[in-house]
Amino acid sequence: MTKLGRIIYLIADTVYRFIALNILWLLFFVMGLGVFGFMPATVALFRVVREWIKGDPHFPLFSNYLKFYKGEFVRSNLLGAFFAIVFYIIYVNFSFVTYFYQESIHFYIYLVIFGIGTIAVMTFLNTFSVMAHFQYKKTSQYLKAAAGLVFARPMTALLQLVWLLAYLLVAINFPKIFIAIGISVFAYVLMSINYSVFKKYNAV
């Protein structure tokens, strides 16, 4: 095979793997009735891309995805319920600022809520990388590790936040591109960023 042929094959194989992973995520998301499928499907997706980042792109995809999905179904949904409560509390506080505080301090209250909300969102996103990489006995340890990544590596968290915002802008303004790249590309970038942090702390 020529050099150009190898490049074309590599590109085609990479595109195929990301598309296949997107389809698996959607399939298992639906299998969990949406609400109960989102967390385990996303954890399984992050686990797969972790193996790719480690240098094993051709391990059996469906069987491993199913194993990861089933293995983290209960625990990931418990964490999902926790974050749902946290986000709801943040939303309620945001909604009632105008009712309980003087107009002169609204900006400062909104600023505090925004800060807390940002930390919560980044902790939530880091939870997937942490669950994909570590095996803790206690569910609370995943929360501690995910939050620790935000506070211990604020610049890394900022980089992830920029990626999240860029991804949302693409989804809103270029839905066809968003459908093409899917959630697997988003997960791959986030996992790559966190995996580099794990390596620095000799946690790989």
Secondary structure, 3 states (H helix, E strand, C coil): CCHHHHHHHHHHHHHHHHHHHHHHHHHHHHHCCCCCCHHHHHHHHHHHHHHHHHCCCCCCHHHHHHHHHHHCHHHHHHHHHHHHHHHHHHHHHHHCHHHHCCHHHHHHHHHHHHHHHHHHHHHHHHHHHHHHHCCCCCHHHHHHHHHHHHHHCHHHHHHHHHHHHHHHHHHHHCHHHHHHHHHHHHHHHHHHHHHHHHHHCCCC
